[in-house]
Amino acid sequence: MILNSITHKARRDYLCAFCGMTVASGTQYVRAQSPGGAQAKKAFHSKCYAGLVASAGRK
Ligand SMILES: [Zn+2]
């Protein structure tokens, strides 16, 4: 899993689609589809996304 290509610097505040907390503008965040989820891309903290990917891969 290469996170660099989907990790961005937030230009404004986003809400993490996983934990619901704010992704502060100026910090790194991941913009991606939920693993195995909806089509729309959502914002995640990089740690939250890593956790999502890890749990989605555990089948
Ligand atoms: Zn989060």
N, CA, C, O and the ligand as a Tripos MOL2 file, in Angstrom:
@<TRIPOS>MOLECULE
protein
  237   235    60     0     0
PROTEIN
NO_CHARGES

@<TRIPOS>ATOM
      1 N           0.8630   -1.2040    0.0000 N.3       1 MET1
      2 CA          0.0000    0.0000    0.0000 C.3       1 MET1
      3 C           0.8880    1.2390    0.0000 C.2       1 MET1
      4 O           1.6430    1.4720    0.9440 O.2       1 MET1
      5 N           0.7930    2.0120   -1.0430 N.am      2 ILE2
      6 CA          1.5620    3.2600   -1.1280 C.3       2 ILE2
      7 C           0.6600    4.4120   -0.7230 C.2       2 ILE2
      8 O          -0.2700    4.7780   -1.4410 O.2       2 ILE2
      9 N           0.9520    4.9730    0.4370 N.am      3 LEU3
     10 CA          0.0890    6.0510    0.9310 C.3       3 LEU3
     11 C           0.4830    7.4050    0.3750 C.2       3 LEU3
     12 O          -0.3200    8.3380    0.3990 O.2       3 LEU3
     13 N           1.7060    7.5320   -0.1270 N.am      4 ASN4
     14 CA          2.1600    8.8440   -0.5690 C.3       4 ASN4
     15 C           1.2590    9.4430   -1.6360 C.2       4 ASN4
     16 O           1.0270   10.6520   -1.6470 O.2       4 ASN4
     17 N           0.7480    8.6060   -2.5350 N.am      5 SER5
     18 CA         -0.0130    9.1280   -3.6640 C.3       5 SER5
     19 C          -1.3870    9.6100   -3.2520 C.2       5 SER5
     20 O          -2.0270   10.3500   -3.9990 O.2       5 SER5
     21 N          -1.8580    9.2090   -2.0770 N.am      6 ILE6
     22 CA         -3.1880    9.6450   -1.6540 C.3       6 ILE6
     23 C          -3.1250   10.4980   -0.4020 C.2       6 ILE6
     24 O          -4.1540   10.8180    0.1930 O.2       6 ILE6
     25 N          -1.9150   10.8670   -0.0030 N.am      7 THR7
     26 CA         -1.7550   11.7360    1.1510 C.3       7 THR7
     27 C          -1.5780   13.1680    0.6750 C.2       7 THR7
     28 O          -0.7360   13.4510   -0.1770 O.2       7 THR7
     29 N          -2.3610   14.0490    1.2210 N.am      8 HIS8
     30 CA         -2.3550   15.4470    0.7910 C.3       8 HIS8
     31 C          -2.2350   16.3530    1.9980 C.2       8 HIS8
     32 O          -2.4570   15.9430    3.1370 O.2       8 HIS8
     33 N          -1.8840   17.5770    1.7210 N.am      9 LYS9
     34 CA         -1.8760   18.5770    2.7810 C.3       9 LYS9
     35 C          -3.2290   19.2950    2.7410 C.2       9 LYS9
     36 O          -3.6360   19.8230    1.7070 O.2       9 LYS9
     37 N          -3.9050   19.3030    3.8720 N.am     10 ALA10
     38 CA         -5.2460   19.8780    3.9290 C.3      10 ALA10
     39 C          -5.1870   21.3830    3.7000 C.2      10 ALA10
     40 O          -4.4360   22.0860    4.3760 O.2      10 ALA10
     41 N          -5.9660   21.8730    2.7640 N.am     11 ARG11
     42 CA         -6.0260   23.3160    2.5180 C.3      11 ARG11
     43 C          -7.1280   23.9680    3.3420 C.2      11 ARG11
     44 O          -7.1890   25.1920    3.4620 O.2      11 ARG11
     45 N          -7.9880   23.1460    3.9020 N.am     12 ARG12
     46 CA         -8.9990   23.6390    4.8300 C.3      12 ARG12
     47 C          -9.2780   22.5090    5.8160 C.2      12 ARG12
     48 O          -8.7210   21.4180    5.6900 O.2      12 ARG12
     49 N         -10.1300   22.7670    6.7880 N.am     13 ASP13
     50 CA        -10.4730   21.7090    7.7210 C.3      13 ASP13
     51 C         -11.3760   20.6810    7.0520 C.2      13 ASP13
     52 O         -12.3010   21.0380    6.3220 O.2      13 ASP13
     53 N         -11.1080   19.4290    7.2970 N.am     14 TYR14
     54 CA        -11.9710   18.3510    6.8310 C.3      14 TYR14
     55 C         -12.4450   17.5670    8.0460 C.2      14 TYR14
     56 O         -11.8960   17.6980    9.1400 O.2      14 TYR14
     57 N         -13.4670   16.7550    7.8400 N.am     15 LEU15
     58 CA        -13.8800   15.8240    8.8800 C.3      15 LEU15
     59 C         -13.4190   14.4340    8.4770 C.2      15 LEU15
     60 O         -13.6770   13.9800    7.3620 O.2      15 LEU15
     61 N         -12.7450   13.7730    9.3790 N.am     16 CYS16
     62 CA        -12.3240   12.4050    9.1190 C.3      16 CYS16
     63 C         -13.5660   11.5110    9.0140 C.2      16 CYS16
     64 O         -14.4190   11.5150    9.9010 O.2      16 CYS16
     65 N         -13.6550   10.7570    7.9330 N.am     17 ALA17
     66 CA        -14.8250    9.9060    7.7270 C.3      17 ALA17
     67 C         -14.8130    8.6900    8.6390 C.2      17 ALA17
     68 O         -15.8040    7.9650    8.7260 O.2      17 ALA17
     69 N         -13.7070    8.4680    9.3130 N.am     18 PHE18
     70 CA        -13.6200    7.3020   10.1980 C.3      18 PHE18
     71 C         -13.9380    7.6820   11.6410 C.2      18 PHE18
     72 O         -14.8170    7.0770   12.2550 O.2      18 PHE18
     73 N         -13.2410    8.6690   12.1910 N.am     19 CYS19
     74 CA        -13.4150    8.9850   13.6110 C.3      19 CYS19
     75 C         -14.2860   10.2220   13.8180 C.2      19 CYS19
     76 O         -14.7160   10.4900   14.9400 O.2      19 CYS19
     77 N         -14.5510   10.9760   12.7560 N.am     20 GLY20
     78 CA        -15.4300   12.1280   12.8770 C.3      20 GLY20
     79 C         -14.7620   13.3680   13.4480 C.2      20 GLY20
     80 O         -15.4140   14.3960   13.6310 O.2      20 GLY20
     81 N         -13.4750   13.2810   13.7300 N.am     21 MET21
     82 CA        -12.7560   14.4240   14.2650 C.3      21 MET21
     83 C         -12.2290   15.2910   13.1110 C.2      21 MET21
     84 O         -12.1380   14.8510   11.9650 O.2      21 MET21
     85 N         -11.8940   16.5120   13.4510 N.am     22 THR22
     86 CA        -11.4090   17.4400   12.4410 C.3      22 THR22
     87 C         -10.0050   17.0650   11.9650 C.2      22 THR22
     88 O          -9.1290   16.7240   12.7610 O.2      22 THR22
     89 N          -9.8180   17.1370   10.6560 N.am     23 VAL23
     90 CA         -8.4750   17.1010   10.0830 C.3      23 VAL23
     91 C          -8.0830   18.5530    9.8900 C.2      23 VAL23
     92 O          -8.6080   19.2140    8.9940 O.2      23 VAL23
     93 N          -7.1880   19.0610   10.6960 N.am     24 ALA24
     94 CA         -6.8780   20.4840   10.6920 C.3      24 ALA24
     95 C          -6.2100   20.8820    9.3900 C.2      24 ALA24
     96 O          -5.4020   20.1340    8.8410 O.2      24 ALA24
     97 N          -6.5500   22.0630    8.9000 N.am     25 SER25
     98 CA         -5.9110   22.5510    7.6920 C.3      25 SER25
     99 C          -4.4160   22.6960    7.9390 C.2      25 SER25
    100 O          -3.9900   23.1130    9.0160 O.2      25 SER25
    101 N          -3.6320   22.3490    6.9350 N.am     26 GLY26
    102 CA         -2.1840   22.4070    7.0620 C.3      26 GLY26
    103 C          -1.5600   21.0960    7.4730 C.2      26 GLY26
    104 O          -0.3380   20.9520    7.4320 O.2      26 GLY26
    105 N          -2.3880   20.1210    7.8740 N.am     27 THR27
    106 CA         -1.8410   18.8210    8.2460 C.3      27 THR27
    107 C          -2.0210   17.8280    7.0980 C.2      27 THR27
    108 O          -2.8070   18.0530    6.1790 O.2      27 THR27
    109 N          -1.2910   16.7510    7.1700 N.am     28 GLN28
    110 CA         -1.3800   15.7110    6.1510 C.3      28 GLN28
    111 C          -2.6250   14.8710    6.3820 C.2      28 GLN28
    112 O          -2.9430   14.5200    7.5190 O.2      28 GLN28
    113 N          -3.3140   14.5550    5.3260 N.am     29 TYR29
    114 CA         -4.4720   13.6760    5.4570 C.3      29 TYR29
    115 C          -4.5560   12.8030    4.2150 C.2      29 TYR29
    116 O          -3.9030   13.0660    3.2050 O.2      29 TYR29
    117 N          -5.3670   11.7680    4.3080 N.am     30 VAL30
    118 CA         -5.5360   10.8420    3.1950 C.3      30 VAL30
    119 C          -6.8830   11.0880    2.5520 C.2      30 VAL30
    120 O          -7.8980   11.1940    3.2390 O.2      30 VAL30
    121 N          -6.8910   11.1780    1.2300 N.am     31 ARG31
    122 CA         -8.1420   11.3180    0.5110 C.3      31 ARG31
    123 C          -8.2980   10.0620   -0.3360 C.2      31 ARG31
    124 O          -7.5300    9.8340   -1.2710 O.2      31 ARG31
    125 N          -9.2850    9.2610   -0.0090 N.am     32 ALA32
    126 CA         -9.4090    7.9680   -0.6810 C.3      32 ALA32
    127 C         -10.8060    7.4060   -0.4750 C.2      32 ALA32
    128 O         -11.5670    7.8820    0.3670 O.2      32 ALA32
    129 N         -11.1240    6.3910   -1.2530 N.am     33 GLN33
    130 CA        -12.3480    5.6430   -1.0190 C.3      33 GLN33
    131 C         -12.1750    4.7970    0.2320 C.2      33 GLN33
    132 O         -11.0710    4.3480    0.5390 O.2      33 GLN33
    133 N         -13.2480    4.5860    0.9360 N.am     34 SER34
    134 CA        -13.1860    3.6280    2.0380 C.3      34 SER34
    135 C         -12.8710    2.2650    1.4550 C.2      34 SER34
    136 O         -13.4420    1.8940    0.4290 O.2      34 SER34
    137 N         -11.9880    1.5150    2.0710 N.am     35 PRO35
    138 CA        -11.7010    0.1680    1.5620 C.3      35 PRO35
    139 C         -12.9780   -0.6660    1.5450 C.2      35 PRO35
    140 O         -13.6150   -0.8440    2.5840 O.2      35 PRO35
    141 N         -13.3500   -1.1700    0.4000 N.am     36 GLY36
    142 CA        -14.5360   -1.9950    0.2850 C.3      36 GLY36
    143 C         -15.8310   -1.2370    0.4850 C.2      36 GLY36
    144 O         -16.8920   -1.8460    0.6210 O.2      36 GLY36
    145 N         -15.7580    0.1100    0.5030 N.am     37 GLY37
    146 CA        -16.9380    0.8990    0.8210 C.3      37 GLY37
    147 C         -17.4710    1.6720   -0.3650 C.2      37 GLY37
    148 O         -17.4040    1.2120   -1.5050 O.2      37 GLY37
    149 N         -18.0000    2.8440   -0.0870 N.am     38 ALA38
    150 CA        -18.6610    3.6500   -1.0920 C.3      38 ALA38
    151 C         -17.6690    4.1630   -2.1270 C.2      38 ALA38
    152 O         -16.4550    4.1240   -1.9250 O.2      38 ALA38
    153 N         -18.2160    4.6460   -3.2390 N.am     39 GLN39
    154 CA        -17.3800    5.1120   -4.3350 C.3      39 GLN39
    155 C         -16.7690    6.4790   -4.0600 C.2      39 GLN39
    156 O         -15.6600    6.7740   -4.5060 O.2      39 GLN39
    157 N         -17.5000    7.3080   -3.3240 N.am     40 ALA40
    158 CA        -17.0420    8.6780   -3.1330 C.3      40 ALA40
    159 C         -15.7640    8.7090   -2.3090 C.2      40 ALA40
    160 O         -15.6030    7.9490   -1.3540 O.2      40 ALA40
    161 N         -14.8720    9.5880   -2.6910 N.am     41 LYS41
    162 CA        -13.6460    9.7410   -1.9150 C.3      41 LYS41
    163 C         -13.9220   10.5700   -0.6780 C.2      41 LYS41
    164 O         -14.6930   11.5290   -0.7070 O.2      41 LYS41
    165 N         -13.2840   10.1840    0.3970 N.am     42 LYS42
    166 CA        -13.4890   10.8650    1.6590 C.3      42 LYS42
    167 C         -12.1510   11.1880    2.2810 C.2      42 LYS42
    168 O         -11.1170   10.6530    1.8820 O.2      42 LYS42
    169 N         -12.1840   12.0730    3.2650 N.am     43 ALA43
    170 CA        -10.9640   12.4570    3.9640 C.3      43 ALA43
    171 C         -10.8020   11.6070    5.2100 C.2      43 ALA43
    172 O         -11.7710   11.3110    5.9090 O.2      43 ALA43
    173 N          -9.5720   11.2220    5.4750 N.am     44 PHE44
    174 CA         -9.2510   10.4520    6.6790 C.3      44 PHE44
    175 C          -7.9490   10.9780    7.2630 C.2      44 PHE44
    176 O          -7.0800   11.4490    6.5290 O.2      44 PHE44
    177 N          -7.8130   10.8990    8.5810 N.am     45 HIS45
    178 CA         -6.4810   11.0190    9.1510 C.3      45 HIS45
    179 C          -5.6420    9.8670    8.5910 C.2      45 HIS45
    180 O          -6.1580    8.7700    8.3760 O.2      45 HIS45
    181 N          -4.3700   10.1110    8.3570 N.am     46 SER46
    182 CA         -3.5720    9.0160    7.8010 C.3      46 SER46
    183 C          -3.5450    7.8200    8.7410 C.2      46 SER46
    184 O          -3.5320    6.6760    8.2870 O.2      46 SER46
    185 N          -3.5350    8.0760   10.0560 N.am     47 LYS47
    186 CA         -3.5500    6.9470   10.9970 C.3      47 LYS47
    187 C          -4.8720    6.1960   10.9230 C.2      47 LYS47
    188 O          -4.8880    4.9660   10.9740 O.2      47 LYS47
    189 N          -5.9820    6.9210   10.8020 N.am     48 CYS48
    190 CA         -7.2820    6.2610   10.7030 C.3      48 CYS48
    191 C          -7.3520    5.4200    9.4340 C.2      48 CYS48
    192 O          -7.8640    4.3000    9.4460 O.2      48 CYS48
    193 N          -6.8310    5.9710    8.3380 N.am     49 TYR49
    194 CA         -6.8980    5.2250    7.0840 C.3      49 TYR49
    195 C          -6.0400    3.9680    7.1610 C.2      49 TYR49
    196 O          -6.4270    2.9040    6.6780 O.2      49 TYR49
    197 N          -4.8760    4.1100    7.7730 N.am     50 ALA50
    198 CA         -4.0070    2.9330    7.9230 C.3      50 ALA50
    199 C          -4.7210    1.8620    8.7310 C.2      50 ALA50
    200 O          -4.6230    0.6760    8.4140 O.2      50 ALA50
    201 N          -5.4400    2.2670    9.7740 N.am     51 GLY51
    202 CA         -6.1770    1.3070   10.5770 C.3      51 GLY51
    203 C          -7.3050    0.6590    9.7860 C.2      51 GLY51
    204 O          -7.5540   -0.5400    9.9110 O.2      51 GLY51
    205 N          -7.9860    1.4650    8.9700 N.am     52 LEU52
    206 CA         -9.0630    0.9460    8.1240 C.3      52 LEU52
    207 C          -8.5300   -0.0990    7.1550 C.2      52 LEU52
    208 O          -9.1070   -1.1760    7.0040 O.2      52 LEU52
    209 N          -7.4260    0.2310    6.5050 N.am     53 VAL53
    210 CA         -6.8450   -0.6870    5.5370 C.3      53 VAL53
    211 C          -6.4300   -1.9760    6.2210 C.2      53 VAL53
    212 O          -6.6300   -3.0710    5.6950 O.2      53 VAL53
    213 N          -5.8490   -1.8260    7.4040 N.am     54 ALA54
    214 CA         -5.4020   -3.0190    8.1320 C.3      54 ALA54
    215 C          -6.5890   -3.9070    8.4840 C.2      54 ALA54
    216 O          -6.5150   -5.1270    8.3400 O.2      54 ALA54
    217 N          -7.6940   -3.2970    8.9500 N.am     55 SER55
    218 CA         -8.8320   -4.1160    9.3370 C.3      55 SER55
    219 C          -9.5520   -4.6750    8.1180 C.2      55 SER55
    220 O         -10.1000   -5.7760    8.1700 O.2      55 SER55
    221 N          -9.5540   -3.9110    7.0040 N.am     56 ALA56
    222 CA        -10.2120   -4.3940    5.7900 C.3      56 ALA56
    223 C          -9.4390   -5.5590    5.1790 C.2      56 ALA56
    224 O         -10.0170   -6.4360    4.5380 O.2      56 ALA56
    225 N          -8.1230   -5.5520    5.3890 N.am     57 GLY57
    226 CA         -7.3170   -6.6120    4.8270 C.3      57 GLY57
    227 C          -7.3630   -7.8970    5.6290 C.2      57 GLY57
    228 O          -6.8720   -8.9340    5.1840 O.2      57 GLY57
    229 N          -7.9520   -7.8260    6.8080 N.am     58 ARG58
    230 CA         -8.0060   -8.9800    7.6920 C.3      58 ARG58
    231 C          -9.2860   -9.7440    7.4210 C.2      58 ARG58
    232 O         -10.3010   -9.4980    8.0720 O.2      58 ARG58
    233 N          -9.2590  -10.6630    6.4770 N.am     59 LYS59
    234 CA        -10.4890  -11.3730    6.1320 C.3      59 LYS59
    235 C         -10.3390  -12.8650    6.3730 C.2      59 LYS59
    236 O         -11.2770  -13.6260    6.1380 O.2      59 LYS59
    237 ZN         -9.6490   10.1340   12.0310 Zn       60 ZN60
@<TRIPOS>BOND
     1     1     2 1
     2     2     3 1
     3     3     4 2
     4     3     5 am
     5     5     6 1
     6     6     7 1
     7     7     8 2
     8     7     9 am
     9     9    10 1
    10    10    11 1
    11    11    12 2
    12    11    13 am
    13    13    14 1
    14    14    15 1
    15    15    16 2
    16    15    17 am
    17    17    18 1
    18    18    19 1
    19    19    20 2
    20    19    21 am
    21    21    22 1
    22    22    23 1
    23    23    24 2
    24    23    25 am
    25    25    26 1
    26    26    27 1
    27    27    28 2
    28    27    29 am
    29    29    30 1
    30    30    31 1
    31    31    32 2
    32    31    33 am
    33    33    34 1
    34    34    35 1
    35    35    36 2
    36    35    37 am
    37    37    38 1
    38    38    39 1
    39    39    40 2
    40    39    41 am
    41    41    42 1
    42    42    43 1
    43    43    44 2
    44    43    45 am
    45    45    46 1
    46    46    47 1
    47    47    48 2
    48    47    49 am
    49    49    50 1
    50    50    51 1
    51    51    52 2
    52    51    53 am
    53    53    54 1
    54    54    55 1
    55    55    56 2
    56    55    57 am
    57    57    58 1
    58    58    59 1
    59    59    60 2
    60    59    61 am
    61    61    62 1
    62    62    63 1
    63    63    64 2
    64    63    65 am
    65    65    66 1
    66    66    67 1
    67    67    68 2
    68    67    69 am
    69    69    70 1
    70    70    71 1
    71    71    72 2
    72    71    73 am
    73    73    74 1
    74    74    75 1
    75    75    76 2
    76    75    77 am
    77    77    78 1
    78    78    79 1
    79    79    80 2
    80    79    81 am
    81    81    82 1
    82    82    83 1
    83    83    84 2
    84    83    85 am
    85    85    86 1
    86    86    87 1
    87    87    88 2
    88    87    89 am
    89    89    90 1
    90    90    91 1
    91    91    92 2
    92    91    93 am
    93    93    94 1
    94    94    95 1
    95    95    96 2
    96    95    97 am
    97    97    98 1
    98    98    99 1
    99    99   100 2
   100    99   101 am
   101   101   102 1
   102   102   103 1
   103   103   104 2
   104   103   105 am
   105   105   106 1
   106   106   107 1
   107   107   108 2
   108   107   109 am
   109   109   110 1
   110   110   111 1
   111   111   112 2
   112   111   113 am
   113   113   114 1
   114   114   115 1
   115   115   116 2
   116   115   117 am
   117   117   118 1
   118   118   119 1
   119   119   120 2
   120   119   121 am
   121   121   122 1
   122   122   123 1
   123   123   124 2
   124   123   125 am
   125   125   126 1
   126   126   127 1
   127   127   128 2
   128   127   129 am
   129   129   130 1
   130   130   131 1
   131   131   132 2
   132   131   133 am
   133   133   134 1
   134   134   135 1
   135   135   136 2
   136   135   137 am
   137   137   138 1
   138   138   139 1
   139   139   140 2
   140   139   141 am
   141   141   142 1
   142   142   143 1
   143   143   144 2
   144   143   145 am
   145   145   146 1
   146   146   147 1
   147   147   148 2
   148   147   149 am
   149   149   150 1
   150   150   151 1
   151   151   152 2
   152   151   153 am
   153   153   154 1
   154   154   155 1
   155   155   156 2
   156   155   157 am
   157   157   158 1
   158   158   159 1
   159   159   160 2
   160   159   161 am
   161   161   162 1
   162   162   163 1
   163   163   164 2
   164   163   165 am
   165   165   166 1
   166   166   167 1
   167   167   168 2
   168   167   169 am
   169   169   170 1
   170   170   171 1
   171   171   172 2
   172   171   173 am
   173   173   174 1
   174   174   175 1
   175   175   176 2
   176   175   177 am
   177   177   178 1
   178   178   179 1
   179   179   180 2
   180   179   181 am
   181   181   182 1
   182   182   183 1
   183   183   184 2
   184   183   185 am
   185   185   186 1
   186   186   187 1
   187   187   188 2
   188   187   189 am
   189   189   190 1
   190   190   191 1
   191   191   192 2
   192   191   193 am
   193   193   194 1
   194   194   195 1
   195   195   196 2
   196   195   197 am
   197   197   198 1
   198   198   199 1
   199   199   200 2
   200   199   201 am
   201   201   202 1
   202   202   203 1
   203   203   204 2
   204   203   205 am
   205   205   206 1
   206   206   207 1
   207   207   208 2
   208   207   209 am
   209   209   210 1
   210   210   211 1
   211   211   212 2
   212   211   213 am
   213   213   214 1
   214   214   215 1
   215   215   216 2
   216   215   217 am
   217   217   218 1
   218   218   219 1
   219   219   220 2
   220   219   221 am
   221   221   222 1
   222   222   223 1
   223   223   224 2
   224   223   225 am
   225   225   226 1
   226   226   227 1
   227   227   228 2
   228   227   229 am
   229   229   230 1
   230   230   231 1
   231   231   232 2
   232   231   233 am
   233   233   234 1
   234   234   235 1
   235   235   236 2
@<TRIPOS>SUBSTRUCTURE
     1 MET1         2 RESIDUE 1 A MET
     2 ILE2         6 RESIDUE 1 A ILE
     3 LEU3        10 RESIDUE 1 A LEU
     4 ASN4        14 RESIDUE 1 A ASN
     5 SER5        18 RESIDUE 1 A SER
     6 ILE6        22 RESIDUE 1 A ILE
     7 THR7        26 RESIDUE 1 A THR
     8 HIS8        30 RESIDUE 1 A HIS
     9 LYS9        34 RESIDUE 1 A LYS
    10 ALA10       38 RESIDUE 1 A ALA
    11 ARG11       42 RESIDUE 1 A ARG
    12 ARG12       46 RESIDUE 1 A ARG
    13 ASP13       50 RESIDUE 1 A ASP
    14 TYR14       54 RESIDUE 1 A TYR
    15 LEU15       58 RESIDUE 1 A LEU
    16 CYS16       62 RESIDUE 1 A CYS
    17 ALA17       66 RESIDUE 1 A ALA
    18 PHE18       70 RESIDUE 1 A PHE
    19 CYS19       74 RESIDUE 1 A CYS
    20 GLY20       78 RESIDUE 1 A GLY
    21 MET21       82 RESIDUE 1 A MET
    22 THR22       86 RESIDUE 1 A THR
    23 VAL23       90 RESIDUE 1 A VAL
    24 ALA24       94 RESIDUE 1 A ALA
    25 SER25       98 RESIDUE 1 A SER
    26 GLY26      102 RESIDUE 1 A GLY
    27 THR27      106 RESIDUE 1 A THR
    28 GLN28      110 RESIDUE 1 A GLN
    29 TYR29      114 RESIDUE 1 A TYR
    30 VAL30      118 RESIDUE 1 A VAL
    31 ARG31      122 RESIDUE 1 A ARG
    32 ALA32      126 RESIDUE 1 A ALA
    33 GLN33      130 RESIDUE 1 A GLN
    34 SER34      134 RESIDUE 1 A SER
    35 PRO35      138 RESIDUE 1 A PRO
    36 GLY36      142 RESIDUE 1 A GLY
    37 GLY37      146 RESIDUE 1 A GLY
    38 ALA38      150 RESIDUE 1 A ALA
    39 GLN39      154 RESIDUE 1 A GLN
    40 ALA40      158 RESIDUE 1 A ALA
    41 LYS41      162 RESIDUE 1 A LYS
    42 LYS42      166 RESIDUE 1 A LYS
    43 ALA43      170 RESIDUE 1 A ALA
    44 PHE44      174 RESIDUE 1 A PHE
    45 HIS45      178 RESIDUE 1 A HIS
    46 SER46      182 RESIDUE 1 A SER
    47 LYS47      186 RESIDUE 1 A LYS
    48 CYS48      190 RESIDUE 1 A CYS
    49 TYR49      194 RESIDUE 1 A TYR
    50 ALA50      198 RESIDUE 1 A ALA
    51 GLY51      202 RESIDUE 1 A GLY
    52 LEU52      206 RESIDUE 1 A LEU
    53 VAL53      210 RESIDUE 1 A VAL
    54 ALA54      214 RESIDUE 1 A ALA
    55 SER55      218 RESIDUE 1 A SER
    56 ALA56      222 RESIDUE 1 A ALA
    57 GLY57      226 RESIDUE 1 A GLY
    58 ARG58      230 RESIDUE 1 A ARG
    59 LYS59      234 RESIDUE 1 A LYS
    60 ZN60       237 GROUP 0 **** ****
